[in-house]
Amino acid sequence: MTKALIIDDERDICELIEMSLMGQDITCTSAYSVKAAIKALKEEQFNFVISDIKLPDGDGLDLLAHIQKHYPGLPVCMITAHGNMDTAIRALKLGAFDFVNKPFDLKQLRSICKAALKENPGPDGGAGNTKPTATTGGGRSTNKVELIGDADIMQRVRDMIARVARSQAPVFIHGESGTGKEVAARSIHHQSNRGEGAFIAVNCGAIPENLVESEFFGYKKGAFTGANQDQDGLFVAANGGTLFLDEVADLPLSMQVKLLRAIQERAVRPIGGDREEAVDVRIISATHHDLAKRVSEGKFREDLYYRLNVIELTMPPLRERDGDIAILSRHLLAKLARDSGYPQAQLTPKALRKLENYDFPGNVRELENILERALTFVEGNMIEAEDIHVNENRLPAHNEPAAAPQPVHAYQPPPQPYPYPPQQPAYAPPPHYPQHSRDEDSAPYPQEAATYTPPPRSAAQLPDDLEDYMQTMEKNLLLKALEDCNYNKTKAAEKLGISFRAMRYKLKKLGID
């Protein structure tokens, strides 16, 4: 038996929902308060919950949190006041499966309930305040899209995808070009209860501005010159599935407001049409731009930004995926041999080392292009280092396994206590530090340094092990930079004025995970 819990203090609303769901063979239990809802959840098992936000003895969002804690996986659809998108987005961020506005469209409500039942059918299709394991994505047994890589950061991405796939909330994917944003979007789609529906991907920057509206919403015959027949738009094509808006930052402002309305109302009006058509579409968007910065610059609507960015997923650059270049290379070489007829080839150790020393500004897409270029000209089935053509300026000198450690130019002594506390006032660092180094014939230090004569130091004031002392100070500096950058190695390297590869070398040398 399929069962739903309806929570609303307006009894006529509960009765309306019950009658609407009877046609889907769904048995409903109504509760008119938070207390009654909690009691019903303890006594019965339900496939999904529909709850109002405002209840006489509490907040529906607090009830949502209670259900998330005690009945994880039970889909909850929140009823919100018409036009109150802030509350709807908040509910989605807190884990709501979906939302519906008052006064709600019964067709839309039934569609949401159908999706919720796919998510939590219960044992043998019956009721149960449980759900399939997170890795199955609502009962779907396989992930049809591969996210290759064993790096810890990629495992976290896969875990995140498995979680967000269970929701209907919009997802915003951010990452550099070539990091696999569309692959992640397809993975979310295939693991969700929409996996049997269409996945429609569109590059928003590739559509001419004068055609954007007709591409998204479609048009009716005779709407304009050349409209010889009705044409469905992308929203209708993705109905029941997922619409992936790639490079959404490139949408013209005139289209952003129309897109916002379509997402909020879940309906589109074709050009030349006299009525709106309801659509059931999950939106996933992506861009390599800093969308928040675009908002501050007035190039992207703030309300659309918050509507799209309900759940955020960041795809890591290849340079931060330790150990994945070898795995990806094997996968891509096999794919190129299978799909394009290239010989099955392997990388020599030197060729792999050259790839691992490269920082890949174009990420995985660039890696595939480099390997395909190498396969085009290689003789035999072994790819040598000289077959790998990359920007040599982005490689360490002499193509060594790792860059030699570079002194930190912007050095500032760490705060007290030092491993060896100075017993005299601070003085200029030793001459081998680059920012203070100078030849005997060089110009004097700035005036404040020139007028200060450091007191003589005895041997007792120097550290017993100068190398250990310097390593300790360098380690403190690296840790401080990592802390300031929320442990983002790329940003920490930029802050210190060194390359990411040199940063990674130093961390490894100093034993910093």
VOMI-850598 format. One record per residue (C-alpha): residue in one letter; x, y, z. Coordinates in nm, 2 decimals, m for minus. Layout:
residues N
a | X | Y | Z
...
end
This chain:
residues 513
m | 0.00 | 0.00 | 0.00
t | 0.13 | 0.34 | m0.10
k | 0.08 | 0.60 | 0.18
a | 0.13 | 0.98 | 0.21
l | 0.12 | 1.20 | 0.52
i | m0.05 | 1.54 | 0.45
i | 0.03 | 1.82 | 0.70
d | m0.17 | 2.14 | 0.69
d | m0.39 | 2.33 | 0.94
e | m0.64 | 2.40 | 0.67
r | m0.86 | 2.09 | 0.65
d | m1.00 | 2.17 | 0.31
i | m0.64 | 2.18 | 0.17
c | m0.58 | 1.83 | 0.31
e | m0.91 | 1.70 | 0.17
l | m0.82 | 1.85 | m0.17
i | m0.48 | 1.68 | m0.18
e | m0.63 | 1.35 | m0.06
m | m0.89 | 1.35 | m0.34
s | m0.63 | 1.44 | m0.60
l | m0.40 | 1.15 | m0.49
m | m0.68 | 0.90 | m0.48
g | m0.65 | 0.86 | m0.85
q | m0.29 | 0.74 | m0.81
d | m0.40 | 0.48 | m0.56
i | m0.24 | 0.67 | m0.27
t | m0.38 | 0.64 | 0.07
c | m0.35 | 0.97 | 0.27
t | m0.33 | 1.04 | 0.64
s | m0.39 | 1.40 | 0.74
a | m0.23 | 1.58 | 1.03
y | m0.32 | 1.94 | 1.13
s | m0.02 | 2.03 | 1.35
v | 0.34 | 1.95 | 1.41
k | 0.26 | 1.74 | 1.72
a | 0.00 | 1.53 | 1.53
a | 0.25 | 1.49 | 1.24
i | 0.52 | 1.35 | 1.47
k | 0.27 | 1.12 | 1.63
a | 0.16 | 0.99 | 1.29
l | 0.52 | 0.93 | 1.18
k | 0.58 | 0.72 | 1.49
e | 0.27 | 0.51 | 1.44
e | 0.27 | 0.46 | 1.06
q | 0.51 | 0.42 | 0.77
f | 0.48 | 0.66 | 0.47
n | 0.63 | 0.68 | 0.12
f | 0.64 | 1.06 | 0.12
v | 0.52 | 1.37 | 0.32
i | 0.35 | 1.69 | 0.20
s | 0.38 | 1.97 | 0.46
d | 0.28 | 2.33 | 0.49
i | 0.54 | 2.58 | 0.61
k | 0.32 | 2.76 | 0.86
l | 0.16 | 2.54 | 1.12
p | m0.03 | 2.64 | 1.44
d | 0.22 | 2.49 | 1.68
g | 0.55 | 2.52 | 1.50
d | 0.75 | 2.58 | 1.18
g | 0.72 | 2.33 | 0.89
l | 1.10 | 2.38 | 0.83
d | 1.17 | 2.26 | 1.19
l | 0.95 | 1.96 | 1.12
l | 1.15 | 1.90 | 0.80
a | 1.47 | 1.89 | 1.01
h | 1.30 | 1.64 | 1.24
i | 1.21 | 1.41 | 0.95
q | 1.56 | 1.44 | 0.81
k | 1.71 | 1.34 | 1.14
h | 1.47 | 1.06 | 1.24
y | 1.35 | 0.93 | 0.90
p | 1.64 | 0.99 | 0.66
g | 1.55 | 0.93 | 0.30
l | 1.17 | 1.01 | 0.35
p | 1.09 | 1.26 | 0.07
v | 0.92 | 1.58 | 0.19
c | 0.74 | 1.82 | m0.04
m | 0.69 | 2.16 | 0.12
i | 0.39 | 2.38 | 0.05
t | 0.49 | 2.75 | 0.03
a | 0.30 | 3.07 | m0.02
h | 0.28 | 3.18 | m0.38
g | 0.58 | 3.39 | m0.48
n | 0.78 | 3.31 | m0.17
m | 1.08 | 3.17 | m0.34
d | 1.32 | 3.26 | m0.05
t | 1.13 | 3.01 | 0.17
a | 1.12 | 2.75 | m0.11
i | 1.50 | 2.77 | m0.16
r | 1.56 | 2.76 | 0.21
a | 1.35 | 2.44 | 0.23
l | 1.54 | 2.28 | m0.06
k | 1.87 | 2.37 | 0.11
l | 1.75 | 2.20 | 0.43
g | 1.68 | 1.88 | 0.23
a | 1.33 | 1.91 | 0.10
f | 1.26 | 1.68 | m0.20
d | 1.06 | 1.95 | m0.38
f | 0.81 | 2.23 | m0.32
v | 0.47 | 2.34 | m0.45
n | 0.32 | 2.69 | m0.43
k | m0.03 | 2.78 | m0.29
p | m0.27 | 2.79 | m0.47
f | m0.11 | 2.48 | m0.62
d | m0.16 | 2.31 | m0.96
l | m0.29 | 1.96 | m0.89
k | m0.13 | 1.83 | m1.20
q | 0.21 | 1.96 | m1.08
l | 0.14 | 1.81 | m0.73
r | 0.07 | 1.47 | m0.88
s | 0.39 | 1.49 | m1.08
i | 0.59 | 1.56 | m0.77
c | 0.42 | 1.27 | m0.59
k | 0.50 | 1.04 | m0.88
a | 0.87 | 1.14 | m0.86
a | 0.87 | 1.10 | m0.48
l | 0.74 | 0.74 | m0.52
k | 1.02 | 0.66 | m0.76
e | 1.26 | 0.79 | m0.49
n | 1.10 | 0.59 | m0.20
p | 0.87 | 0.31 | m0.33
g | 0.91 | 0.12 | 0.00
p | 0.95 | m0.26 | 0.03
d | 0.78 | m0.43 | m0.26
g | 0.63 | m0.10 | m0.37
g | 0.46 | m0.06 | m0.03
a | 0.51 | 0.21 | 0.24
g | 0.82 | 0.25 | 0.45
n | 0.99 | 0.54 | 0.61
t | 1.31 | 0.41 | 0.46
k | 1.48 | 0.43 | 0.12
p | 1.74 | 0.26 | m0.09
t | 2.10 | 0.32 | 0.00
a | 2.26 | 0.65 | m0.11
t | 2.48 | 0.48 | m0.37
t | 2.19 | 0.34 | m0.57
g | 2.03 | 0.68 | m0.63
g | 1.67 | 0.61 | m0.55
g | 1.67 | 0.25 | m0.66
r | 1.88 | 0.28 | m0.98
s | 2.14 | 0.02 | m0.97
t | 2.41 | 0.16 | m1.20
n | 2.58 | 0.49 | m1.27
k | 2.59 | 0.51 | m1.65
v | 2.84 | 0.79 | m1.65
e | 3.19 | 0.74 | m1.53
l | 3.38 | 0.98 | m1.31
i | 3.73 | 0.84 | m1.34
g | 3.98 | 0.89 | m1.05
d | 4.09 | 0.76 | m0.72
a | 4.19 | 1.09 | m0.56
d | 4.02 | 1.16 | m0.23
i | 3.88 | 1.48 | m0.37
m | 3.71 | 1.29 | m0.65
q | 3.56 | 1.04 | m0.40
r | 3.41 | 1.33 | m0.22
v | 3.26 | 1.46 | m0.55
r | 3.10 | 1.11 | m0.62
d | 2.96 | 1.11 | m0.26
m | 2.81 | 1.45 | m0.31
i | 2.66 | 1.35 | m0.65
a | 2.50 | 1.05 | m0.49
r | 2.33 | 1.27 | m0.22
v | 2.21 | 1.55 | m0.45
a | 2.07 | 1.29 | m0.70
r | 1.80 | 1.21 | m0.45
s | 1.67 | 1.56 | m0.45
q | 1.47 | 1.76 | m0.70
a | 1.65 | 2.09 | m0.61
p | 1.85 | 2.28 | m0.87
v | 2.22 | 2.21 | m0.88
f | 2.49 | 2.46 | m0.97
i | 2.82 | 2.31 | m1.08
h | 3.13 | 2.53 | m1.08
g | 3.48 | 2.45 | m1.21
e | 3.75 | 2.54 | m1.45
s | 3.71 | 2.46 | m1.82
g | 3.76 | 2.09 | m1.89
t | 3.70 | 1.96 | m1.53
g | 3.40 | 1.75 | m1.63
k | 3.10 | 1.96 | m1.53
e | 2.88 | 1.80 | m1.79
v | 2.99 | 1.45 | m1.69
a | 2.89 | 1.54 | m1.33
a | 2.55 | 1.67 | m1.45
r | 2.49 | 1.35 | m1.64
s | 2.59 | 1.14 | m1.34
i | 2.34 | 1.33 | m1.12
h | 2.07 | 1.27 | m1.38
h | 2.14 | 0.89 | m1.42
q | 2.15 | 0.83 | m1.05
s | 1.82 | 1.02 | m0.99
n | 1.46 | 0.91 | m1.03
r | 1.46 | 1.10 | m1.36
g | 1.72 | 0.87 | m1.51
e | 1.48 | 0.72 | m1.75
g | 1.38 | 1.06 | m1.88
a | 1.56 | 1.29 | m2.12
f | 1.89 | 1.47 | m2.04
i | 1.90 | 1.78 | m2.25
a | 2.23 | 1.98 | m2.25
v | 2.25 | 2.32 | m2.40
n | 2.55 | 2.56 | m2.42
c | 2.39 | 2.89 | m2.34
g | 2.68 | 3.08 | m2.49
a | 2.64 | 2.91 | m2.83
i | 2.28 | 3.03 | m2.90
p | 2.24 | 3.36 | m3.09
e | 2.07 | 3.62 | m2.87
n | 1.78 | 3.66 | m3.10
l | 1.71 | 3.28 | m3.09
v | 1.74 | 3.21 | m2.72
e | 1.37 | 3.25 | m2.63
s | 1.25 | 3.03 | m2.92
e | 1.52 | 2.77 | m2.84
f | 1.41 | 2.75 | m2.47
f | 1.04 | 2.79 | m2.50
g | 0.95 | 2.68 | m2.86
y | 0.71 | 2.86 | m3.09
k | 0.37 | 2.82 | m3.26
k | 0.32 | 2.80 | m3.63
g | 0.30 | 3.15 | m3.78
a | 0.46 | 3.32 | m3.48
f | 0.72 | 3.47 | m3.71
t | 0.85 | 3.44 | m4.06
g | 0.97 | 3.09 | m4.12
a | 0.77 | 2.94 | m3.84
n | 0.59 | 2.69 | m4.07
q | 0.50 | 2.44 | m3.79
d | 0.48 | 2.42 | m3.41
q | 0.82 | 2.36 | m3.25
d | 0.88 | 2.24 | m2.89
g | 1.15 | 2.42 | m2.69
l | 1.42 | 2.28 | m2.47
f | 1.20 | 2.29 | m2.16
v | 0.93 | 2.07 | m2.32
a | 1.20 | 1.84 | m2.46
a | 1.34 | 1.78 | m2.11
n | 0.99 | 1.74 | m1.95
g | 1.02 | 1.46 | m1.70
g | 1.40 | 1.47 | m1.71
t | 1.68 | 1.71 | m1.66
l | 1.78 | 2.03 | m1.84
f | 2.15 | 2.11 | m1.82
l | 2.24 | 2.48 | m1.88
d | 2.61 | 2.48 | m1.96
e | 2.79 | 2.82 | m1.94
v | 2.48 | 2.98 | m1.79
a | 2.68 | 3.29 | m1.72
d | 2.67 | 3.37 | m2.09
l | 2.29 | 3.41 | m2.10
p | 2.18 | 3.76 | m2.20
l | 2.01 | 3.96 | m1.93
s | 1.69 | 3.99 | m2.13
m | 1.66 | 3.61 | m2.12
q | 1.75 | 3.57 | m1.76
v | 1.43 | 3.72 | m1.63
k | 1.22 | 3.49 | m1.86
l | 1.42 | 3.19 | m1.75
l | 1.37 | 3.28 | m1.39
r | 0.99 | 3.29 | m1.44
a | 0.99 | 2.95 | m1.62
i | 1.18 | 2.79 | m1.33
q | 0.96 | 2.95 | m1.07
e | 0.63 | 2.88 | m1.23
r | 0.73 | 2.55 | m1.38
a | 0.56 | 2.65 | m1.70
v | 0.66 | 2.80 | m2.04
r | 0.47 | 2.99 | m2.30
p | 0.58 | 2.93 | m2.66
i | 0.63 | 3.23 | m2.88
g | 0.29 | 3.30 | m3.04
g | 0.11 | 3.08 | m2.79
d | m0.19 | 3.20 | m2.59
r | m0.14 | 2.98 | m2.28
e | 0.14 | 2.84 | m2.06
e | 0.23 | 2.48 | m2.07
a | 0.33 | 2.30 | m1.74
v | 0.67 | 2.13 | m1.74
d | 0.84 | 1.90 | m1.49
v | 1.21 | 1.97 | m1.53
r | 1.51 | 1.96 | m1.30
i | 1.76 | 2.23 | m1.37
i | 2.13 | 2.17 | m1.35
s | 2.35 | 2.47 | m1.45
a | 2.73 | 2.52 | m1.48
t | 2.99 | 2.77 | m1.57
h | 3.36 | 2.83 | m1.54
h | 3.30 | 3.19 | m1.45
d | 3.28 | 3.33 | m1.10
l | 2.90 | 3.38 | m1.10
a | 2.89 | 3.57 | m0.77
k | 3.13 | 3.82 | m0.92
r | 2.91 | 3.85 | m1.23
v | 2.62 | 3.93 | m1.00
s | 2.82 | 4.20 | m0.83
e | 2.91 | 4.35 | m1.17
g | 2.55 | 4.36 | m1.28
k | 2.60 | 4.10 | m1.55
f | 2.39 | 3.83 | m1.40
r | 2.06 | 3.86 | m1.21
e | 2.09 | 3.81 | m0.84
d | 1.75 | 3.64 | m0.80
l | 1.83 | 3.39 | m1.08
y | 2.16 | 3.32 | m0.92
y | 2.01 | 3.22 | m0.59
r | 1.74 | 3.02 | m0.77
l | 2.00 | 2.82 | m0.96
n | 2.25 | 2.79 | m0.68
v | 2.04 | 2.59 | m0.43
i | 2.30 | 2.31 | m0.42
e | 2.65 | 2.38 | m0.52
l | 2.90 | 2.13 | m0.65
t | 3.26 | 2.22 | m0.73
m | 3.47 | 2.01 | m0.98
p | 3.83 | 2.01 | m0.88
p | 4.11 | 2.09 | m1.14
l | 4.33 | 1.81 | m1.26
r | 4.64 | 1.95 | m1.08
e | 4.47 | 1.89 | m0.74
r | 4.38 | 1.53 | m0.82
d | 4.69 | 1.35 | m0.69
g | 4.75 | 1.02 | m0.88
d | 4.47 | 1.06 | m1.12
i | 4.67 | 1.15 | m1.43
a | 4.79 | 0.79 | m1.47
i | 4.44 | 0.65 | m1.42
l | 4.28 | 0.90 | m1.66
s | 4.55 | 0.84 | m1.92
r | 4.49 | 0.47 | m1.93
h | 4.12 | 0.53 | m1.95
l | 4.14 | 0.79 | m2.23
l | 4.39 | 0.58 | m2.43
a | 4.15 | 0.29 | m2.42
k | 3.86 | 0.51 | m2.51
l | 4.05 | 0.66 | m2.81
a | 4.15 | 0.32 | m2.93
r | 3.79 | 0.20 | m2.90
d | 3.60 | 0.50 | m3.04
s | 3.85 | 0.64 | m3.30
g | 4.04 | 0.34 | m3.42
y | 4.38 | 0.44 | m3.27
p | 4.62 | 0.17 | m3.17
q | 4.61 | 0.05 | m2.81
a | 4.90 | 0.24 | m2.67
q | 5.08 | 0.29 | m2.33
l | 5.28 | 0.57 | m2.18
t | 5.64 | 0.51 | m2.09
p | 5.75 | 0.61 | m1.74
k | 5.92 | 0.92 | m1.87
a | 5.61 | 1.02 | m2.07
l | 5.39 | 0.97 | m1.76
r | 5.63 | 1.18 | m1.55
k | 5.62 | 1.46 | m1.81
l | 5.24 | 1.46 | m1.79
e | 5.24 | 1.46 | m1.41
n | 5.48 | 1.76 | m1.40
y | 5.25 | 1.96 | m1.62
d | 4.98 | 2.18 | m1.46
f | 4.70 | 2.13 | m1.72
p | 4.52 | 2.46 | m1.74
g | 4.27 | 2.29 | m1.97
n | 4.23 | 2.00 | m1.72
v | 4.09 | 1.66 | m1.84
r | 3.98 | 1.79 | m2.18
e | 4.34 | 1.91 | m2.24
l | 4.48 | 1.57 | m2.13
e | 4.26 | 1.39 | m2.38
n | 4.37 | 1.63 | m2.66
i | 4.74 | 1.58 | m2.57
l | 4.70 | 1.20 | m2.58
e | 4.51 | 1.21 | m2.91
r | 4.78 | 1.42 | m3.07
a | 5.04 | 1.18 | m2.94
l | 4.86 | 0.88 | m3.09
t | 4.83 | 1.05 | m3.42
f | 5.21 | 1.06 | m3.47
v | 5.34 | 0.78 | m3.25
e | 5.50 | 0.48 | m3.41
g | 5.42 | 0.15 | m3.24
n | 5.23 | 0.13 | m2.92
m | 5.46 | 0.31 | m2.67
i | 5.42 | 0.68 | m2.62
e | 5.75 | 0.84 | m2.53
a | 5.82 | 1.17 | m2.35
e | 5.91 | 1.34 | m2.68
d | 5.56 | 1.24 | m2.82
i | 5.40 | 1.45 | m2.54
h | 5.36 | 1.81 | m2.67
v | 5.28 | 2.06 | m2.40
n | 5.37 | 2.42 | m2.31
e | 5.72 | 2.38 | m2.19
n | 5.69 | 2.70 | m1.99
r | 5.45 | 2.51 | m1.76
l | 5.70 | 2.24 | m1.69
p | 5.97 | 2.24 | m1.42
a | 6.32 | 2.31 | m1.54
h | 6.48 | 2.01 | m1.71
n | 6.15 | 1.82 | m1.67
e | 6.26 | 1.68 | m1.33
p | 6.01 | 1.48 | m1.13
a | 5.95 | 1.78 | m0.90
a | 6.05 | 2.14 | m0.89
a | 6.34 | 2.23 | m0.68
p | 6.22 | 2.41 | m0.37
q | 6.21 | 2.78 | m0.42
p | 6.26 | 3.03 | m0.15
v | 5.95 | 3.22 | m0.04
h | 5.97 | 3.58 | m0.15
a | 5.71 | 3.73 | 0.07
y | 5.84 | 3.58 | 0.39
q | 5.72 | 3.71 | 0.72
p | 5.84 | 3.55 | 1.04
p | 5.57 | 3.34 | 1.21
p | 5.43 | 3.47 | 1.54
q | 5.58 | 3.38 | 1.87
p | 5.66 | 3.14 | 2.01
y | 5.95 | 3.04 | 1.79
p | 6.13 | 2.71 | 1.82
y | 6.43 | 2.92 | 1.92
p | 6.30 | 3.25 | 2.06
p | 6.52 | 3.55 | 1.97
q | 6.69 | 3.70 | 2.27
q | 6.76 | 4.03 | 2.10
p | 6.53 | 4.27 | 1.91
a | 6.43 | 4.16 | 1.56
y | 6.69 | 4.21 | 1.29
a | 6.71 | 4.16 | 0.92
p | 6.69 | 3.79 | 0.81
p | 7.01 | 3.62 | 0.70
p | 7.16 | 3.72 | 0.37
h | 7.05 | 3.41 | 0.18
y | 6.68 | 3.51 | 0.19
p | 6.61 | 3.66 | m0.15
q | 6.41 | 3.96 | m0.05
h | 6.70 | 4.08 | 0.16
s | 6.99 | 3.92 | m0.02
r | 7.25 | 4.15 | m0.18
d | 7.60 | 4.15 | m0.30
e | 7.87 | 4.33 | m0.12
d | 7.86 | 4.61 | m0.38
s | 7.48 | 4.64 | m0.39
a | 7.28 | 4.94 | m0.27
p | 7.22 | 4.98 | 0.10
y | 6.90 | 4.86 | 0.27
p | 6.61 | 5.11 | 0.31
q | 6.67 | 5.38 | 0.55
e | 6.50 | 5.22 | 0.85
a | 6.71 | 4.91 | 0.81
a | 7.03 | 5.11 | 0.74
t | 7.00 | 5.31 | 1.06
y | 6.97 | 5.01 | 1.27
t | 7.28 | 4.82 | 1.38
p | 7.19 | 4.47 | 1.51
p | 7.37 | 4.39 | 1.84
p | 7.64 | 4.13 | 1.82
r | 7.51 | 3.78 | 1.86
s | 7.69 | 3.51 | 2.04
a | 7.70 | 3.16 | 1.93
a | 7.46 | 3.07 | 2.22
q | 7.19 | 3.28 | 2.06
l | 7.20 | 3.09 | 1.73
p | 7.00 | 2.77 | 1.68
d | 7.19 | 2.45 | 1.72
d | 7.06 | 2.32 | 1.38
l | 7.01 | 2.61 | 1.14
e | 6.86 | 2.38 | 0.87
d | 6.60 | 2.24 | 1.11
y | 6.53 | 2.60 | 1.23
m | 6.47 | 2.72 | 0.87
q | 6.25 | 2.42 | 0.79
t | 6.04 | 2.48 | 1.10
m | 5.98 | 2.84 | 1.00
e | 5.90 | 2.74 | 0.64
k | 5.65 | 2.48 | 0.77
n | 5.49 | 2.74 | 0.99
l | 5.46 | 2.98 | 0.70
l | 5.30 | 2.71 | 0.47
l | 5.05 | 2.61 | 0.74
k | 4.95 | 2.97 | 0.80
a | 4.90 | 3.02 | 0.43
l | 4.69 | 2.70 | 0.41
e | 4.48 | 2.81 | 0.71
d | 4.42 | 3.16 | 0.56
c | 4.30 | 3.00 | 0.23
n | 4.08 | 2.74 | 0.40
y | 4.33 | 2.47 | 0.30
n | 4.30 | 2.53 | m0.07
k | 4.64 | 2.45 | m0.20
t | 4.60 | 2.64 | m0.52
k | 4.51 | 2.97 | m0.35
a | 4.77 | 2.92 | m0.08
a | 5.04 | 2.88 | m0.35
e | 4.92 | 3.20 | m0.52
k | 4.92 | 3.38 | m0.18
l | 5.29 | 3.28 | m0.13
g | 5.39 | 3.37 | m0.49
i | 5.50 | 3.02 | m0.58
s | 5.37 | 2.76 | m0.83
f | 5.12 | 2.49 | m0.73
r | 5.38 | 2.23 | m0.81
a | 5.64 | 2.39 | m0.59
m | 5.38 | 2.41 | m0.32
r | 5.30 | 2.05 | m0.35
y | 5.68 | 1.96 | m0.34
k | 5.73 | 2.16 | m0.02
l | 5.43 | 2.01 | 0.15
k | 5.55 | 1.66 | 0.07
k | 5.91 | 1.74 | 0.18
l | 5.79 | 1.88 | 0.51
g | 5.54 | 1.60 | 0.58
i | 5.23 | 1.82 | 0.56
d | 4.92 | 1.63 | 0.45
end
